[in-house]
Amino acid sequence: MVQPDVPRIRLLMGPGTLPSQGKGRLDFVRYRRSGRPRMTGQELLAALPEIAELARVEVDEGNPYEVATLDDVLKLAVRVNELLRLPEVDGVVFVQGTNTLEETAYFLSLTVHTTKPIVVTGAQRPFTALSTDGPMNLLDAFRVATHSETHGKGAVVVTNGEINAARDVTKTNTYHVHTFRSRDVGLLGYADADKVVFYRAPTRRHTIHSEFEAESVQRLPRVEVLYLCAATRPGLAEAAVKLGARGLVIAGIGAGATGNLTPELADIAASGRAVVVRSSRVGEGRVLRNDNWEEPGMVAADNLSPQKAAVLLSLALTRTADPDEIQRLFEEY
């Protein structure tokens, strides 16, 4: 039974594994081909009546929301901003596939201006699978969304009983349920059986302190991520710029080295044809400015992953193409 004084949470849905239905309980990896439709928000809530004890949930009429591109996520951010400005909405839970969940969460943390909870969740196994993580992840998402200490922490990702900050979290395993981790900086807290507990808070700018405005952007500038390896041949960066990229994020080798692309990237950065951000494919640690591999006009991504750096760079390019100003944004966000 719904309690009259519980928080009022809006449930938004995107595509993904959590609401998916396979052919049977052992269908873990081919459920997209099962022919069974994904569960709706109403069906998920009916399957988990415990959520009604935590919150008054309204399924958003705009569902499902696409998240295939950053322009899709931009539309989602506009909607979340609209909802959280309403006094009758105390928070949102967004369900989507885990493949790009971290980018969506970070984008929302940069563009939604609120102190109200924004919780993003997903699952590694479809709702119908044996030992699925979907029901518990969804229940925990509502537990965190209705918790008083979630306020002011920006968008958070809740899976596998853990709470991670949108900026720091990344998917680390293809199929196992313990996939979302914040690696060297650590999680924010737990959604344990007894209660939700927090141990730290994000310190970089987000949500209410962000200078990015989703509503003022019609279309996000094109940014490409180039992944380097020993076999990378020159010409990739030039090709990306010719195809219309206004920003390039380099998933560099080691501490952000640009390898065989160094001469063309140096020319692109110096000429201003595109903004070049050096990140790293390593997965932990910072990329530094004024190091062995920086060329004039390049930007260092700090400890942002290449995919997160692409999110921030795309938003940054809606405001400026000055590499020094973009470097400031990478140091503050």
C-alpha positions in Angstrom: 0.0 0.0 0.0 1.3 3.5 -0.9 2.1 5.6 2.0 0.8 9.2 1.8 4.0 10.9 3.0 6.6 9.1 1.0 8.7 10.9 -1.7 7.2 11.3 -5.2 9.5 9.8 -7.8 9.2 9.8 -11.6 10.3 6.7 -13.4 11.8 7.2 -16.8 12.7 4.3 -19.1 15.2 3.8 -22.0 16.1 0.7 -23.9 18.2 -1.9 -22.2 18.6 -5.2 -20.4 16.8 -4.6 -17.1 13.2 -4.7 -18.5 14.0 -7.3 -21.2 12.4 -10.7 -21.4 14.2 -13.8 -22.7 12.8 -17.1 -24.0 13.4 -18.7 -20.6 15.3 -18.4 -17.4 18.6 -19.5 -18.9 18.4 -16.9 -21.7 21.2 -14.6 -20.6 22.7 -13.4 -23.9 20.2 -13.7 -26.8 17.1 -12.1 -25.2 17.1 -9.3 -27.7 16.2 -12.0 -30.3 13.5 -13.6 -28.2 10.6 -11.6 -29.8 9.2 -10.8 -26.4 8.7 -7.0 -25.8 10.5 -5.2 -23.0 8.5 -4.7 -19.8 6.9 -1.3 -19.4 7.4 0.9 -16.3 4.0 -0.1 -15.1 4.8 -3.8 -15.5 8.1 -3.4 -13.6 6.3 -1.6 -10.7 3.6 -4.3 -10.6 6.3 -7.0 -10.3 8.0 -5.1 -7.5 5.2 -4.0 -5.1 7.8 -3.2 -2.4 8.6 0.0 -4.3 5.2 1.3 -3.4 6.2 1.2 0.2 9.1 3.6 -0.6 7.7 6.1 -3.0 4.7 7.3 -4.9 5.9 6.5 -8.4 4.6 7.9 -11.6 5.7 6.4 -14.9 6.7 9.2 -17.2 4.4 9.6 -20.3 7.4 10.3 -22.5 8.8 6.8 -22.2 10.8 5.2 -23.8 13.7 7.7 -24.2 16.4 6.9 -26.7 20.1 7.1 -25.6 21.9 6.1 -28.8 23.5 9.5 -29.3 24.4 12.5 -27.1 21.6 14.4 -28.9 19.2 11.8 -27.6 20.6 12.2 -24.1 20.3 16.0 -24.5 16.5 15.6 -25.0 16.4 13.4 -21.9 18.3 16.0 -19.9 15.8 18.7 -20.9 12.9 16.4 -19.8 14.6 15.6 -16.4 15.2 19.3 -15.8 11.5 20.0 -16.6 10.4 17.3 -14.2 12.6 18.2 -11.3 11.5 21.9 -11.4 8.0 20.6 -10.5 7.3 20.8 -6.8 5.4 17.6 -7.0 8.4 15.6 -8.2 11.0 14.8 -5.5 13.4 12.8 -7.7 13.9 10.7 -10.8 15.0 7.1 -11.5 16.1 6.4 -15.1 16.5 2.9 -16.4 18.7 2.2 -19.4 21.1 -0.3 -20.9 24.5 -0.6 -19.2 26.6 -0.1 -22.3 26.5 3.7 -22.3 24.8 4.2 -18.9 27.9 6.0 -17.5 27.8 8.6 -20.3 24.1 9.3 -19.7 24.6 9.6 -16.0 27.6 12.0 -16.4 25.6 14.1 -19.0 22.7 14.4 -16.6 25.1 15.4 -13.8 26.5 18.2 -16.0 23.2 19.6 -17.4 20.4 19.0 -14.8 20.2 21.9 -12.4 18.8 20.5 -9.2 19.7 19.2 -5.8 17.0 16.5 -6.0 18.1 12.9 -6.5 18.9 11.6 -10.0 19.4 7.9 -10.0 20.4 5.9 -13.0 20.3 2.1 -13.0 20.4 -0.9 -15.3 21.1 -4.6 -15.3 23.4 -7.2 -16.7 20.7 -9.9 -16.9 17.2 -9.6 -18.3 14.3 -9.5 -15.8 13.3 -13.1 -16.7 16.7 -14.7 -16.2 17.7 -17.0 -13.4 19.4 -14.9 -10.6 18.7 -11.6 -12.5 20.1 -8.5 -11.0 17.3 -6.3 -12.5 14.7 -6.4 -9.7 17.2 -5.6 -6.9 18.9 -2.9 -8.9 15.6 -1.2 -9.5 14.4 -1.5 -5.9 17.8 -0.2 -4.7 17.5 2.7 -7.2 14.3 3.8 -5.5 15.8 3.3 -2.1 18.6 5.7 -3.0 16.3 8.1 -4.7 14.1 8.4 -1.6 17.1 8.8 0.8 17.7 12.2 2.2 21.5 12.0 1.8 21.3 11.5 -1.9 20.3 15.2 -2.3 23.0 17.4 -3.7 25.3 14.6 -4.9 24.5 14.9 -8.6 23.5 12.0 -10.7 24.4 8.6 -9.2 24.6 5.1 -10.5 23.1 2.4 -8.4 23.8 -1.3 -9.2 24.8 -4.4 -7.3 24.2 -2.8 -4.0 26.7 0.1 -4.6 26.3 3.8 -5.2 28.8 5.5 -7.5 29.2 9.1 -8.7 28.3 9.7 -12.3 31.7 11.3 -13.1 33.7 8.5 -11.7 31.9 5.3 -12.5 32.6 3.0 -15.5 31.5 -0.4 -16.7 34.4 -2.9 -16.1 33.0 -6.3 -17.0 31.0 -7.5 -20.1 28.5 -9.8 -18.3 29.2 -10.1 -14.6 26.9 -8.2 -12.3 29.8 -6.5 -10.4 30.5 -4.3 -13.4 30.1 -0.7 -12.4 33.0 0.6 -10.4 34.8 3.9 -9.7 38.2 2.3 -9.8 40.9 4.4 -8.1 38.6 7.0 -6.5 36.1 4.6 -4.9 32.3 4.4 -4.5 30.1 6.8 -2.7 28.2 4.3 -0.5 26.1 1.2 -0.3 22.5 0.2 -0.7 22.8 -2.6 1.9 20.0 -4.8 3.3 19.6 -2.7 6.4 20.0 0.8 5.1 21.5 3.2 2.5 24.8 4.6 3.7 27.1 7.2 2.2 30.8 7.7 2.9 31.9 10.5 0.6 30.5 13.1 -1.8 31.6 14.2 -5.3 33.8 17.3 -5.2 33.8 18.3 -8.8 31.2 20.8 -10.1 27.8 19.2 -11.1 24.1 19.9 -11.3 23.1 23.0 -9.4 26.7 24.4 -9.7 27.1 23.5 -13.4 27.3 26.3 -16.1 26.0 24.0 -18.9 22.4 24.6 -20.1 20.7 21.8 -21.9 17.8 23.9 -23.0 20.0 26.4 -24.9 21.6 23.7 -27.1 19.9 22.7 -30.3 22.6 20.1 -31.4 25.8 19.0 -29.8 29.1 19.5 -31.7 30.6 16.4 -33.2 33.3 14.8 -31.1 35.2 11.6 -32.1 37.2 9.3 -29.8 40.4 7.8 -31.3 41.7 4.7 -29.6 45.5 4.3 -30.0 47.6 1.2 -30.1 51.0 0.2 -31.4 49.4 -0.5 -34.9 47.7 2.9 -35.2 48.6 4.5 -38.5 48.7 8.3 -39.3 45.7 9.8 -41.0 42.9 8.9 -38.5 42.8 12.3 -36.9 42.8 14.1 -40.2 40.0 11.8 -41.5 37.9 12.6 -38.4 38.3 16.3 -38.9 37.4 16.0 -42.6 34.2 14.2 -41.6 33.2 17.1 -39.4 34.6 16.5 -36.0 35.1 19.7 -34.0 36.7 17.9 -31.1 39.0 14.9 -30.8 39.5 12.8 -27.7 42.6 10.6 -27.8 42.5 7.4 -25.8 46.2 7.6 -25.6 48.8 5.0 -24.7 50.2 5.1 -21.2 49.9 8.5 -19.6 48.2 10.0 -22.7 50.9 9.7 -25.3 49.6 10.3 -28.9 52.0 7.9 -30.6 52.0 7.8 -34.4 49.3 10.5 -34.5 51.4 13.1 -32.8 52.4 15.2 -35.9 48.9 15.5 -37.3 47.3 16.1 -33.9 49.9 18.8 -33.2 49.0 20.5 -36.5 45.2 20.2 -35.8 45.5 21.6 -32.3 47.8 24.5 -33.4 45.6 25.4 -36.4 42.4 25.4 -34.3 40.6 23.1 -36.8 39.5 20.9 -33.8 40.1 20.8 -30.1 42.3 17.9 -29.1 41.9 16.4 -25.7 44.4 13.8 -24.5 42.9 11.0 -22.3 44.3 7.5 -21.6 43.2 4.0 -22.4 44.7 2.8 -19.1 41.6 3.2 -17.0 43.1 4.8 -13.9 45.2 7.9 -13.1 45.5 11.4 -14.5 46.7 12.7 -17.8 48.8 15.8 -17.0 49.2 19.0 -18.8 52.8 20.2 -19.6 54.1 16.7 -19.8 56.2 14.8 -22.3 53.4 14.5 -24.9 51.6 17.8 -24.8 51.7 20.0 -27.9 50.6 23.6 -28.0 46.8 24.0 -27.9 46.1 20.5 -26.5 43.9 19.8 -23.5 44.6 17.2 -20.7 41.6 15.2 -19.6 42.7 14.7 -16.0 41.3 11.4 -14.9 38.3 11.3 -17.1 37.9 8.2 -19.3 37.9 8.8 -23.0 34.1 8.4 -23.2 33.5 10.8 -20.3 36.0 13.3 -21.8 34.0 13.2 -25.0 30.8 14.1 -23.1 32.4 17.0 -21.4 34.2 18.2 -24.6 31.0 18.1 -26.6 29.3 20.3 -24.0 32.3 22.6 -23.7 32.3 23.2 -27.5 28.7 24.6 -27.2 30.4 27.5 -25.2 33.9 27.9 -26.5 36.7 26.5 -28.7 39.5 28.1 -26.7 41.7 25.3 -25.4 42.7 27.2 -22.3 39.0 27.7 -21.3 38.2 24.1 -22.1 41.2 23.1 -19.9 39.5 25.0 -17.1 36.3 23.0 -17.6 38.2 19.7 -17.4 39.9 20.8 -14.2 36.6 21.9 -12.6 34.2 19.2 -13.8 
